Amino acid sequence: MNLKQYRVGKKFRLKDIRTDGGDDQDRAVTEAETLGFAGELAELQARLYAEGKQSLLVVLQARDGGGKDGTVKHVLAPINPQGVKVVNFKVPSETEARHDFLWRVHAQAPESGMIAVFNRSHYEEVLVTRVHHLIDDAEAKKRFEHIRAFESLLSGRGTRIIKIYLHISPEEQRRRLQDRLDTPSKRWKFNPGDLKERAHWAEYDRAYQDALSATCSDAAPWYVIPANHKWYRDRVITELLLETLREMNPQYPEPEFDVNNLTVGPI
């Protein structure tokens, strides 16, 4: 799969990116391919954990109903949960609000050997805040600079970063939110506030456009993944994780003892 087609570039325009990727794919074949990657993904994560020298940060952003939780559940299923940390950044607490906007984020950056997934992230501070006029354009630009510097810092200490925006259409969001409302077992997911946010669709388009364009770098690239079809979304993101981990190429450490002179005898 050509993953470069989903990477944000210099001429990136969010409105030009399709949300219905996979329309020309066979679903059963695609799902089988995704399952086929499970073994290698688990092996690479095990090597990353054992090596203990590098780490991986996956930033997930999406609109309400965009599929962040589903992505975490399905794509990371093959991975040993001991090697993964999932963090969801909600509205800052009173204590967090007294610090700079990256203070609480830096504390959750992955330690060596770990994979961290930010299910919503520091980007909320240049998205929601901007749409609701809690910050102005000048402050947003300052925060873009701080974010680039923060991500460069993480990269410089051995953390690979991939940032993913799950791209869905307004109609797909409507369908998913309505399904939550209509299905008793899903109603706990429904938040009436999502309808208010949905009314700001165009404003979020502009905010995402600016944020992704301003903060995409070689150290921390952005990928816009078509996410109307969950099975296609999972296929693309699984391969993106695999490609990244292959490039990191973690290795099991060599033992610090002579294995040839040791045996495990009976008790």
N, C-alpha and C positions, 0 to 999 in steps of 0.2 A: 504494500500500500504506500502511496506517495503522501507521506505525512506533511511534507513541506507546503502542500496546497492549503493546509489549515493554519499555518503559522502567520502571525501578523507581520506585515511588511510595511515598507515606506508608503505605498499607495493604498493602504488598507482603508476600506470603508465598510462599516458594519452592515449597512443596508444592502450591500452587494453580495453578502454571504448568504447562501441558501441554508435553510433550516431542515430541509427534507432529504439530506444525504442518505443514500441507501435505497432510494426508490428503484434503482436499476439493479439491485442486488437480490440474490435469493436468501431469504431469511434463514432457512434451515442450514444452508451451507455456511453462512456468516456466523451463526451461533456455534456451529461445529468447529469453525476455525478459532473462535474465541476460547472454547473449551480446550482446544489443542495447545494453547499457549500456557495453560495452567501450570504444568510441570516445570517449564523453564522459568516462569515467573517466581515460583516458590523456591527454586534452586538459587536464583540470583539474589533473592531476598535473604536466604540463609547465609550465603557467602558474604553479603554486605554486613549482616549482623555479626558474623564470626570475625570478619576482618577488623571491624571497629575503627576504621580510619576515615570513612566517608559517610555522608548522609544524603537523604533525598527529601526535598520539600515539594509537595504537590498542592498548589493553590486552586481551589474550586470556587468559581463564581457562577451564579445564574440568577435569573428572575425567580419569583415565587413559582413553585411547581416545575422548576427547570430540570430537576433530576439529580441534585447533589447527593442526597441520601441513597438513592438507588445506585448511583455510580460507585459510591463507597462500598455498598453491600455486595454488588455483583463483581466489580473489577478486582477488589481486594480480597475476595473470598478465598483464593488459593494460598494467601500469605499467612504465615504464622502470626497470630495476633500479638504475640509478645514483642514483635519487631515493628509494630505500627502504632502510631498515636494519632487519633483523630480529634481535632480541636474545632469547636464552633464558637466564633466570636459574636456574642450578642451585644445588646446595648451596653456601653461601658458602665460599670458600677461607679458609685460615688468616689471610691478610692482611685479607680482607674482614670476617671475623668480629671483628677487633679494632676495627672502626669501627661507627658506628651503622648500623642496618639499611637506611637509605636512601642511604648513601654511594655504594655501587656503582651504584645505580639512577640517581641524579642525573647521573652521568657519561655515561649512555647516552641521556639525553633528546635529542630531535631538535633539530638546529640549524635555523636559519631556512632555509626552502625544502625541507625534508626531511619524509618520512613515516617514523616509527619504529613498529615493531610489537613489543610485548613479548609473546613467546610463553612464557607464564608470567611472573610479574612480582613486584613488591614485595608483592603480596597473599599470596604464599606465606608471608610472615612473620606473617600473622594467620590462616592456614588450617592448613597442615601443623603449624606450631609449636603451635597451639592444640589440634588433634586429638590430638597426641602429648604434650601436657602439658609442652611446653618453655617455655611462658609461661602465666600464669594470666589470668583474666578482667580483672583490674585492669590488667595490662600490655597486654592486647589493646586495651582502651579508650584507653590512652595512645597506642598505635600508630595507632589510627583517627584520633586528633587530629593526629598527625604527618603521616599520609597526606593528610588533608584540607588541611593547611597546605602541604604539598609540591606537591600538585596545583593549589592556588590560586596558588602562586608561578609554576608553569609557565604557567598560564592568563594570568596578569598580564603575561607577557613575549611573548605572542602565540602560544602553543601551544594548539591545540584538542585536547581529550581526549575520546575515546569509549571506554568500557569495556564489554567484551562477555563474558558468561558463556554458554558453549555448553552447553545443557541437554539431557542425554540421560537415558534411563531405565536402571534397573539391568539390565533384560533386554537392552537395546541394547548396553550396555557388555559384558555377558557374551558376546553374539554377536560383537562386534568383537574382544575378547581371544581368544576361541576360534578365530576366523578367522586371527589372527596365529599361533597355535600350530599350526594345521592346514595352513597354506600355507607351503611351504619358503621362498619368496621374501620372506615377511613375518616370518619367525621372528626376524630380527635386531631387529625392533621389540619383541618380547615380553620383558617383564621380570617374573620371578617375584615381585618385590616389589610389582607392581601388584595381585596377589591379596591381599596383606596389607592394602593400602590399601583395597581393595574391601570388606573386612570392616568398615571404619569408615564405611560409607555414611551411616548416620544421624548420626554425629558431624560428618561433612563437611556434611551438610544444615544442621545448626545453625550451623556456622562460616560457611558461605556466606551464610546468612540474615542473621546479625549483621553480617558485613563489608559486604555489598551495601547493607543498610539504613543503616548508619552512615556510609558514604562516598559515597553518591550525592548529587550536587549539580548545580546549574545549570552550573558550570564543568567538572564531570567526571561526567556522567551514566552510570549503569549500564543496560545492556540485557540482558535474559535472552532468548536466541534459541533457539527449539525446534530441536534439532539431531539428532534421530533420523534424519531424511531429509537427507542431505548436500546434495542439489540444492535443497531449500527453504532450508536454512541459507545456502547461497551466494547465493541470490536476495535474501534479507532483508539480509544484511550488505553486499552490493554496493550496494543502494539506500541503506543507512544511510551508507556512505562517500560516495556521490554527494550525498546531501542535505547532509551536513556540508561537503563541498568547495564545493558551490553557495553555501552560506551564507557561507563564507569568501571566496568570489568573488575569487580571486587574478587578477592582471592582468599581461600582459606589460609590462615596463618600456619607457618611451619611450626611444629612442636619444639619446645625449648629443652627437650630431653632426647636421649637416644632410644628410639622405639625398638631397636634391634636387641637391646640389652634388658628389655622389660617383658615380663609375662604376668598374666593374672592367674594365679594358682588357686587350687581348691581351698576352701575354709576348713 
